[in-house]
C-alpha cells in the first residue's frame, strides 16, 4: 500500500508524494503512470536548464542591446508588426543561433535518456510477467477454412514456432449482447422495487446480519418452507467456481408482514449504502400499461422476477446455439517468448491474412466490437474517422474568429464598431484582448476533448487501450492545430489562411504572432498551472457525481457505482502538457517569463498527477507504456517548430545569414526521429526474447519478500525491489481468461445489500453473499 498521508496538514502530503520512488510508482500505478510522470520529470529537467541559460545569459544580453528583458515586452524594436517589413540587423541575435543549437541538443539528450529508461524498464517489467495476457496474441484475417479450433491449432503449430495452449475464436455473439442488455435493465428495475420494499438509507452505515437472524420474502411464488434439516443442508451448498466466499442465508415466506434488518451502525461501516430498518408492509405495485400510467396493477417484484427468469432461460438457450465465426481469434501460447515470436512474425504470404498482434488484457477487451462482423467494424472505423476529421476542420472557423479578440487591430478590421468602443475604454480593451481569450482557450481545452473521447468510444476499437491511445492522438491534433496554430496565426494576421497555405510565409508569420502573444501565453500557462492544476486534486468531476447522482441512487448497485474511484484517461490529461512543452520551447530563446511559467506548470503538474495516480485514480487498462512513442514524436514536432520560429524571427530582423545557419538543425532533428523509428520503436511495442525471464521463480499472485528483487536495478537508479512478486497487471489479471464473458458469466440475482468487500444477492433459493474479486474493484 502507498504510504499514508497526514489528515491535518494542508501541504503535508507534498514531501510524502515526493519521496515515492519510481519503482513504487510502477508497483502502485503501473507502467503507463511511470511513463507519464517520467515525461513531467524530463520536462522539469529540460526547462530548468533552459531557464538558467535564458535568465543568466540570453535575457541580460538582450536587455543590454534593446532595453527589454524579454522579446515582446512592448518596447522591443527588433521586429516589425508586419512580416513584410524588415528592420535593422541587431548584433545580439547571434545568441539566438547559439542557444537554438544548445536547447535543441539538450532537448534531444533528455528525450532520448527518458526513452531509453522507459524501454529498459518496460523490457524488465513486461519480460518478468507471466500472465495470460503476456502469452496471448490476437490473430485477424483468418480465412474461412481455418475458422475452427483444430485447423487453426494445426496451422500455427505446423510453423514450428511453439505450442498452442488455448484458442478462442470470436463469433458473432450480437444476440447474446442484446439479451444481456435486456437482462441488465430488468435486474436494475427489480433492484429498485426490492429497495422500495425492504428499505434503503442515504446514511450508509448499516450492518446486515448474515445468517438466520433475518429473513425476507423473495416472491409470492416462494411458498416452500424449510425445516432444520433443510436449513443445515442448504448451508453447505456451494456457488459458482468464481465465488471465493459465500454463505447461504435462511429465509421464509412472510406475506403481509414487515421485514426487519439489524441497523447497528457501530459494528460495521458500509460506505456504499445498504438497506436498513425502513421497510414497507405493502409490496410495491406497477401498472402494465404504457409507461406504467394505466393498466392492470401487479406485484412489481413478482413481475420483474418472472421477467428475469424468462430472460435467463433465453440466455441459457442462446448459449447453446451456433454462431458464425469472425476472422478474429485469441491464441494463448505455451510461453511468453513464443507469443512474442508469433506476434512479430509474418505468418501468411497473402496480404491481409493471418495478421498477428499482441492481445489486450481480457478485462480490457471491448467485446461488443470484437463480436461485430468485420464489415460492420470496418464501417464504424471509417465513418467515425471521417466525422472526426470533419469536426476538426469545422472547429477551425469558430476558433479562428474567436482568436481575433487577441489583437485590437484585428478586432477593428472585423468589427469596426467594437474596435472603436474598446479603443475608448482601456479597461474593456484589456478584458477583451487579454483575459477573455485566455478563458476561451481554457474552456475549449476542457470541453472539446470530451467530444473526441465519445467519438473514439464509437469507433469500433478492440480494446480500451487502443481507444485511449487514439484519444491522445485526436486531442493533441485538435489542441495543436486549432488551439495553437489557428489561434496564434489568426490573432495577429488579417489573412491567416494565406499564411497557413504558404510555407514560405509560415515561419515569418509564426515568429511575428508569437512575439505579440507572449503575454497571452504567460497568462494561459499560469492559469492552467497555478490555478486550474491544483483544482484537479479535488477531482471535481467525481465530486459532481455525488452532487448530481447521489440523490438519484436507489439501489445498492447504484451506491456501489457511485463510490467507484475515478478513472484516469491519458487521452484527456496528456495532450495539454505536450502542447505546453512545445509552446515553452518555442519561446525558450525569446522569453524568460514563459520559460518560468512553463517550469512552474510542470512542477505543480508533477505533484498533482503523482498524487492522483497513486492515491485517487485508477487506470484499468493493461499497462504497456506505449504512450512513449506518442510523446517522442510530439516533442520532435515541437523542436522542428522551434527551429522554424527562430529562423523566422531572425529573418524579420534582416539576419538572413544567421537564419541560414539554422538550416542543418531540421535535418539533424529528422535524422534523430528516423533513428528512433528504426531502432527504438520496436522495443516500445514488443519484448526482446533475451529480456524474457525463462525460468520464473514465483508464480503470479504469490507473495515473496522484496529482497528477492533487490538486485534488479535499472538505469538512473530505478530499483525493482518494491515490485515484489508480481506487477499490478499480473495481480489484476490473475485467473482471467479470454472466454467471451456472456458465455460463462454467472446469472446473478438482484443486489439487496453491498459493502466494500461483498454483496448480498437474491436467488431462487434464498440469499447469497458473494465476495468481490480483485478485478471488480
Secondary structure, DSSP 8 states (H G I E B T S, - for coil): ------SS-SSTHHHHHHH--HHHHHHHH-HHHHHHHHHHHHHHHHHHHHHHHIIIIIHHHHHHHHS-SSTTSSS--SS-SSTT------GGGHHHHHHHHHHHHHHHHHHHHHHHHHHHHHHHHHHH--STGGGEEEEE---GGG-SHHHHHHHHHHTTS--EEEEEEEE--HHHHHHHHHHHHHHHHHHHHHHHHH---SS-------STT------TT------HHHHHHHTT----TT-SS--EE-----TTS-------TTT---TT----S---SS--EEE-SGGGSSS-EEEHHHHHHHHHHHHHHHHHHHHTS---EEEEEEEEESSHHHHHHHHTS---SSTTSSEEEE---GGGB-HHHHTS-HHHHHHHHHHHHHHHHHHHHHHHHHHHHHGGGG-HHHHHHH-HHHHHHHHH-HHHHHIIIIIIHHHHHHHHHHHHHHHHHHHHHTS--SBHHHHHHHHHHHHHHHHHIIIIIIHHHHHH-TTHHHHHH-HHHHHHHHHHHHHHTHHHHHHHHHIIIIIITGGGGG-HHHHHHHHHHGGG--SHHHHHHHTS--B--HHHHHHHHHHHHHHHHHTTTT-HHHHHHHHHHHHHHHHHHHHIIIII-B--S----TTHHHHHHHHHHHHHHHHHHHHHHHHHTT-HHHHHTTHHHHHHHHHHHHHIIIIIHHHHHS--GGGS-SS-SS-TT----GGGGTT-B-GGG-B-GGGTTS-HHHHHTTT---S-HHHH------EEEE-SSEEEEEETTEEEEEE--GGG-
